Amino acid sequence: MTSQLPTDLQQLDAQDTLRHKRDEFSVPEDIVYLDGNSLGCLPKAVPARLAQVAQQEWGEHLIRSWTRNAEAAQDWMGLPDRVAAKLARLIGANANEVAVGDSTSVNTFKALAAAMSMAGERRVLLTDTENFPTDLYMAQGLNKLLGDTWELRSCLNTEIMEHLTPDVGALLFTEVDYRTGRKLDMKGLTARARELGILTVWDLAHSAGAFPVDLNGCGADFAVGCGYKYLNGGPGAPAFLFVAERHHDAAPVFLSGWMGHADPFEMARAYAPAAGARRYVVGTPQVLSLSALDEALNVFSDVDMHALRRKSLSLTDTFIRLMEPLTGQYPLTLVTPLNHEERGSQVSYRHPDAQQVMKKLIERGIVGDFRTPDILRFGFTPLYHRHADVERAVLGVRAVLEGQP
Ligand SMILES: *Cc1c(COP(=O)(O)O)cnc(C)c1O
């Protein structure tokens, strides 16, 4: 295929200060992979790290690896804390405010349980009518445990401000809507919630690693997020939990496992929490998957997250611009906001036959995804996408809509 990339796109790729980062990933060249918001690409350094962990740390040193080389920061016991420290920088947190392990669902439970127990008599949890199902399910399950004593109130995420009322005890929202890609005003909403004494739990599934997040700058109370989406930690990578330092004394730990104990090997009868967010590490750390995430996060070590954000917006702007003529010709409706402040790192369209369209796109090697009922979702990962990929994706969409073989 000859390169006929429009010169403006060529220029954008030539000026891209992050273009060298693509070399740090295994990016399949035969397809355009636009699903890094669901499972990020493999960082090239991860397989060697996994082999080393399996062969040396597990194969040779076995149980000694838990404490071996602690001074050189190679002990398994300290691994969750080291991963937490790398992650903290990306989400505007202090290292001692982040715990890494378990799934996002389980961390949502931990955060909600703590927030709801701190909310006093205000037994209303405000959440998003359209929230990702697991967030809703975890709230429902927890409420059952609490004897259904809470009201689970929901509203559209475009109308949160009006629903912040003094009877609300806690809120649970996802900063970037997984379907529409709409990004909420986390700062403004958190500020208003704090004025009203509402505890905030933010789900950063589509935020962490996608753009700069500033949890402490926003005054957030709790947050959770995924390791396998924009953080590229691999399938089922450990998730994270953020608990603001000001709550460390007051926030109870309900999943009080021994690995969050102040001194696990003391084998004490009674639970005493470890310092900081380490108390939210429940059981034995998932060393294999934590090691993959640890290595994957090194890719971010020299990345200016503001530059990453600029590139993300340039990619999504370009996609929206190139798709624009197609929205006039076909029943394709942009649902992602044009306003930069309200956009995450994905672009979505409604199409009455979205499922079938996405199936054909994937057959053509344009790998986005379909979300019920009618959403075509295209995720852009500024660490490894080029404007040339955007153009290829749009050509693929055009071909599918035109019914080209
Ligand atoms: C992907 C995603 C999750 C995933 O939760 P898991 O426990 O990792 O399966 C949770 N919340 C949101 C908003 C998501 O997009």
The ligand as an ORCA input file, in Angstrom:
! r2SCAN-3c Opt
* xyz 0 1
  C     -13.626     -1.801     32.906
  C     -14.390     -1.243     34.033
  C     -14.448     -1.913     35.265
  C     -13.843     -3.285     35.364
  O     -13.971     -3.896     36.586
  P     -13.222     -5.290     36.811
  O     -13.456     -5.599     38.224
  O     -11.793     -5.083     36.444
  O     -13.825     -6.283     35.879
  C     -15.076     -1.292     36.319
  N     -15.658     -0.070     36.172
  C     -15.645      0.582     34.982
  C     -16.281      1.915     34.854
  C     -15.019      0.007     33.885
  O     -15.020      0.629     32.702
*
